[in-house]
Amino acid sequence: MAHTYHELKGKNIGDLREIAKEITHEAVQGYTQLNKEHLLLAICKALNIPVHEHHEVVGIDKAALKAKVRALKKERDAAIEAGDRAKLEAVRRNIHGLNRQIRKHMV
């Protein structure tokens, strides 16, 4: 049965020990003595489950938005040098909006 990290993390220590009982891997040796955090990592290592899942951006062109953010950061630095607070605030809001748009499209 295929497991995910988040699914395993939601299980209690008893369920994790039942899963570990069926695994013959050196990472889970002594599973009865491990606490939940260590047992969870050992099971993930034994089953080759990635501990950190990467998010994917769907529905937008992330590269184009990141290019806009880089350009806006140059404008932001110029506004700081010039002391133009109105321009600085506008540029910061634009950067914030683009970053929120990227985060909203993460899956």
Phi, psi and omega in degrees: 000130181278133180243156172245162181299315183293324178295315180294323181295332180281348182277158177273173186297326179296316178295321179296322178292326176296319178294316181295330181298327183275352184262131175251084180218146183294339180293331182258013176296137182074029184299336181289340182264351184274145173279176188299315183299313181290323179293320179299314179295322180295318179295317179298319178295317182293324183263004181057046178263126179294132182283322180250117179271140180267142179272152181237138179266126184235137172097352178222167177266095184297320182298319179293319179294321178295324177296320177296320180297317179298318178295319179293327178294326175294319176296321178299315179297321178294321179293324177294316178298320181281342181078022182271096185291325181294314178296319180299315180296318180296318181292318179298319178296320178296316178299314180300316180297319179293319178297321178295322179296319177297313182297326181293332182266009178283142178240000000 
